[in-house]
Amino acid sequence: MDLKYFMAVMIFATAPILAFAQSDDTKNHAPKPTMEDVQKLVQAISSDKAKLQAYCDMDKLQDQMEKAEEEDDTRAIDELLAKADTLEQKLGPDFARITEGLDRIDLASSEAKRFAAVFDGLRDKCK
């Protein structure tokens, strides 16, 4: 998976959380996830059909979001964010915590590439 696409999906997934964040205080930010955290999350999603479907649906929403942004369709964007929020709730609090923590990772780092590779296996199951 393209690293930029991976991060776009993760940022899109956490947009509803970040939009309603009450403070930029670092105490309120999720910690940077470890490789073990990411691997456990991917395993949990992979082993649960409902969570896997929610993850795949969220991936599809990303394409719709890009189209809505190109067309500057704010109503569609709002609807897609609401759907993403619902899907994120199905994925659980670990998904929210880990994806929120991904903003602490340098996209150019080897760590980000390793995380993207772990998520690649999950995304491949969506096909």
C-alpha positions, 0 to 999 in steps of 0.5 A: 500500500502506498504510504501516503494512502495509508496515512490518509486512511488513518487520518480520515478515520480519526477526523471525527475524533480530532474535529471534536478534540477539546484541547491541544494539550499533549496530555490529551494526545494518544501515545505513539503506537508501538509495532506490537500495538499495531500488530495486535490491532490488525490481528483483532480486526482480522479475526473478527468478521464484523470489524474487518467489514467495518475496516473495509467499509472505512477504506471505501469511504476514503475514495468517496471522501476524496471525490467529495473534497474534489467537488467541494461537497461539504454536505457529502463530506459531513455525511461521510464523516458521520459514517466513518465515526460509526465505523470507527466505533465498530472497530473499537477504542484500540483502533481509535487510540492507535490511529490517533497516535499515528500523527506522532510518526514521521511519514518518511521514517522506516517506522511508518513504512513498517506500520504501513506494511502491517496494515497492508495485510489487513487491506488485502483481506478487503479485496 
